[in-house]
Amino acid sequence: MTSIAATRLIVRGRVQGVGYRAWLAREAARRGLRGWVRNRHDGSVEALLFAPAPTLDDFLAACRTGPAAADVIEVTVREEAAPAADAFGDFAIWPTA
């Protein structure tokens, strides 16, 4: 069984007004990832993703480039402690650990 990690991204550069959020959402859906993305007041884009490590590594590499109109300067990545049910988008019951 593959472990799902919660990972928060902060993407800086020219990432607002260039379709970065929509691109990130499409790329995440294409890879079967769960989570969300939003713009931030400071001009960055923030995302919380739930993905197995191998899928996440490939996705992060793509995020460092983004769509053609973007100019990504930095992608900050950190693991998050998030409720397990969030990884599935619905309420989930997990076995007792």
PAZAGU-548536 format. One line per field, with one value per residue (C-alpha): x, y, z. Coordinates in nm, 3 decimals. Layout:
BEGIN
xx <- X;...;
yy <- Y;...;
zz <- Z;...;
This chain:
BEGIN
xx <- 0.000;0.136;0.149;-0.029;0.144;-0.002;0.222;0.185;0.334;0.396;0.482;0.641;0.718;0.482;0.214;-0.104;-0.290;-0.117;-0.341;-0.118;-0.404;-0.605;-0.294;-0.204;-0.558;-0.558;-0.214;-0.311;-0.636;-0.452;-0.221;-0.504;-0.398;-0.637;-0.626;-0.676;-0.504;-0.556;-0.401;-0.255;-0.258;0.123;0.110;0.205;-0.002;-0.063;-0.165;-0.229;-0.183;-0.241;-0.027;0.207;0.575;0.662;0.362;0.435;0.799;0.694;0.424;0.666;0.907;0.623;0.523;0.872;0.800;0.422;0.227;0.399;0.307;0.434;0.778;0.829;1.107;1.061;0.853;0.859;0.754;0.671;0.498;0.176;-0.017;-0.368;-0.670;-0.651;-1.006;-0.898;-0.680;-0.989;-1.213;-1.489;-1.527;-1.320;-1.299;-0.949;-0.852;-0.753;-0.379;
yy <- 0.000;0.342;0.611;0.939;1.255;1.600;1.863;2.241;2.442;2.814;2.921;3.262;3.460;3.574;3.319;3.526;3.645;3.389;3.085;2.916;2.811;2.657;2.488;2.346;2.215;2.046;1.892;1.768;1.614;1.453;1.282;1.181;1.412;1.556;1.895;2.259;2.566;2.939;3.280;3.467;3.840;3.856;3.751;3.388;3.075;2.824;2.460;2.170;1.835;1.475;1.235;0.938;1.044;0.922;1.106;1.415;1.433;1.443;1.700;1.928;1.923;2.043;2.315;2.463;2.547;2.600;2.720;2.906;3.257;3.196;3.284;3.066;3.193;2.966;2.667;2.615;2.265;2.143;1.839;1.906;1.731;1.722;1.512;1.180;1.215;1.527;1.310;1.154;1.457;1.281;1.147;0.831;0.568;0.433;0.123;0.165;0.207;
zz <- 0.000;-0.095;0.172;0.099;0.220;0.277;0.121;0.115;-0.171;-0.190;-0.545;-0.597;-0.909;-1.183;-1.095;-1.066;-1.372;-1.595;-1.543;-1.287;-1.055;-1.337;-1.475;-1.133;-1.081;-1.425;-1.370;-1.023;-1.153;-1.444;-1.193;-0.961;-0.676;-0.417;-0.248;-0.331;-0.473;-0.414;-0.477;-0.181;-0.112;-0.138;-0.507;-0.450;-0.512;-0.232;-0.271;-0.035;-0.203;-0.103;-0.305;-0.287;-0.295;-0.649;-0.800;-0.592;-0.707;-1.072;-0.997;-0.807;-1.100;-1.327;-1.073;-1.092;-1.456;-1.462;-1.765;-2.049;-1.924;-1.570;-1.438;-1.132;-0.908;-0.608;-0.492;-0.116;-0.012;0.336;0.476;0.662;0.933;0.793;0.889;0.705;0.570;0.376;0.153;-0.002;-0.039;0.157;0.505;0.543;0.816;0.874;1.073;1.435;1.468;
